[in-house]
Amino acid sequence: MSRSLNLYFVVGEMSGDALGADLLDHFKSMNVDVVPYGLGGEKMQARGLMPLFDASEIAIMGISGVIRKLPTLLMRAKNVADDIIARKPDVVLLIDSPDFAKQVAKRVKSRIPDMPVVKYVCPSVWSWRPGRAKKMNSYIDHVLAILPFEPEVMKDLGGPKTTYVGHPLVRLAGKVDLKTKNAPGKPAKILLMPGSRRSEAARLLPILRQTVDILEKRGQRATYLLPAVPHLEDFIRDQIANWAVKPEILLGEEAKLEAMHHADAAIAASGTALLELAMYGVPMVSIYKLDPAVYAVRFLIKAWTAALPNLIADKVIVPERINDYAQPAYIARLVEALVVDGPERRAQLEGFALVHAKMQQDEAPGAICARIVMEMANSRKQTS
């Protein structure tokens, strides 16, 4: 006998759309008939979601983007909250877009205090504005964390109940034989990963160009591969048109994953890509230049590192070069040490083994999430 569940999703990014779709798939495998409402992308729409409006309207990154679109975001947050209040779903699931989701949740809780609100993906309170954790208690009932250290951080900061459910990349934990990664190829295959947003790619591509030029001048004859997300393909092709050494542009997720499987090293924008590289056992250098608005308030950043492999292992594995320290000559020399079978390369591979061990779990993230959501929905039904 199937069970039914009305869920309201607030999803504004591709990564969140994938998490939401995975969760819906797990409900289906549990014989739970879910009626999804709210916001979501193509994957969730393929699973029955009829979006209230195009979720790309709230997919805004960085302080500068939020400030520019603030009136629209506030109006849309009210639209979503009003729709939730009218539909009265069993559970509200907020995935990514933390600032927008907060506005929605606060409005809903002010009208329906007992409405279960779940935040899937913990806001980076460990890195930025830690005071947010305690404030979340007023509008979030449960946080589903995708990084193993986050429940302890949330507890220390006085935040809501938090459960580690696992990262989507947990599927790779323990599956990649890191011992086969000791000896790099000749010529080495080096990934260049400037990020998935136009603004960050614009800031990092000049650094990558200069680094490649320096490596070539120093005798490093490597093959350079640059995975590009579809919406940045034309921009990246235009940006690399005059490079002396042109990387091969790779399109599509499959091509990117294949490149990671065979790459010998990478220079990558700080973000989820670093964790993905670690799971595939690709030694790397992390680079980044902050959004100008974030740079102006950089004193609010509290994390000792921005690299997820370092945070998970609780030790320095991946070297980071940020802002004025992202000097191509220095980055080139770091890369040179990674494309030979030496202590720097082996140290990163040993660190990746620790990351794999800490992330590994027996149950899929979507299955854990589905069970928690079901428990919250059933608990509310029993008390109402």
C-alpha positions, 0 to 999 in steps of 0.5 A, a space after each residue: 500500500 502506497 503512502 502519500 505526501 505533499 511536499 513543497 520545494 524551494 530550489 533555485 540552483 542546478 545542484 539543488 535541483 539534482 538533490 531534489 530529484 534524487 530525493 523524489 526518486 528515493 520516495 518513489 523507491 519507498 512506495 511513497 506517492 509524493 505530490 511536489 509543489 514549489 520551485 525546481 529545475 528541469 530534473 524535478 519538473 521531469 518528476 512531476 513538479 509544476 514550478 510556481 515560476 522560473 527558479 532561475 529568478 532566485 539563482 543569484 550568487 554573491 552579495 553584489 547580485 543579491 543587492 541588485 535584485 533585492 526588491 525582486 527577491 523579496 517580492 518572490 519570497 512573499 509569493 512563495 510563502 503565500 503559496 505555501 500557506 495556501 497549500 499547507 503541505 506536509 513539509 517544506 524543503 528548502 534546498 540551497 539559496 539560503 538567503 532567499 529560503 530564509 525569507 520564505 521560511 520566516 514568513 511561513 513560520 509567522 503564519 503556521 508555526 507548526 509547519 515542518 521546515 527542513 533545510 537541505 544543505 547546511 549554510 556555510 556558517 562555519 565559514 561566513 557569518 556564524 551568528 546565522 546558526 542560532 538565528 535559524 532556530 526560529 524558522 528551521 526545524 531540521 538541517 540535512 547536512 552534506 558535509 560530515 563536520 557540519 552537525 558538530 559545528 551547528 551544535 557548537 554554534 547553537 543552531 537547529 538539529 542537524 543530521 549528516 546525510 552525505 554528499 552526492 559525491 559519497 558514491 565515489 568514497 572508497 571506489 577510486 583506487 588512489 594507489 594507482 594515482 601515484 605515477 602521473 602520465 607523460 605528458 601530464 594531463 592538467 585540468 583548468 577549472 575556472 568555476 561555473 559562474 561568469 564572474 568568477 571565470 572572468 576573474 580566474 581565467 587570466 591567472 590560468 593563462 599566465 600560469 600555463 605560459 609560465 609552465 610552458 616556459 619552464 619546460 612543462 609540456 602538458 595537455 591542458 583540459 578545460 571543462 566548461 558549463 554550457 552557459 559559459 562555453 561562448 564566453 570561455 572560447 572568446 577568452 582563450 582565443 588569444 592564449 599561446 597555449 590553448 586548452 581543450 574545451 570539454 563540454 558536458 558532465 560526462 566529458 568532465 567526469 572522464 577527464 577527472 578520472 584520467 587527469 594528473 593534476 588540476 588548478 581549480 576554483 575553490 568550491 565543490 569542484 575541489 571535493 570532486 577532484 579529491 574523490 577522483 584522486 586528482 592532486 590540485 591547487 585551489 585558486 580564487 578571487 573574491 567577489 568585490 563586495 565580499 572582499 570588502 567585508 572579508 573580516 567576517 570570514 571565519 574559516 581557516 580554509 575554503 577548501 572542502 577537502 581540508 575542512 573534511 580532513 581537518 588538516 591542510 591537504 590542498 594548497 590555496 592561493 586567494 586574491 593577491 596571493 594567487 600569483 601565477 609564478 607561484 601556482 606554476 611551481 606548485 603544479 610542477 611538484 604535483 605532476 611528478 611522483 614526489 612527496 607533494 603529490 603523495 601527501 595529497 593522495 594520502 589526504 584524499 584517502 582520509 577524506 574518502 574514509 570520513 565521507 563513506 557511509 552505507 546508506 544513500 543520502 537521498 534515502 536518509 533524507 526521505 526517511 527523516 522527512 517522512 518522520 517529520 510529516 508523520 509526527 505532525 499528523 499525529 499531533 494535529 
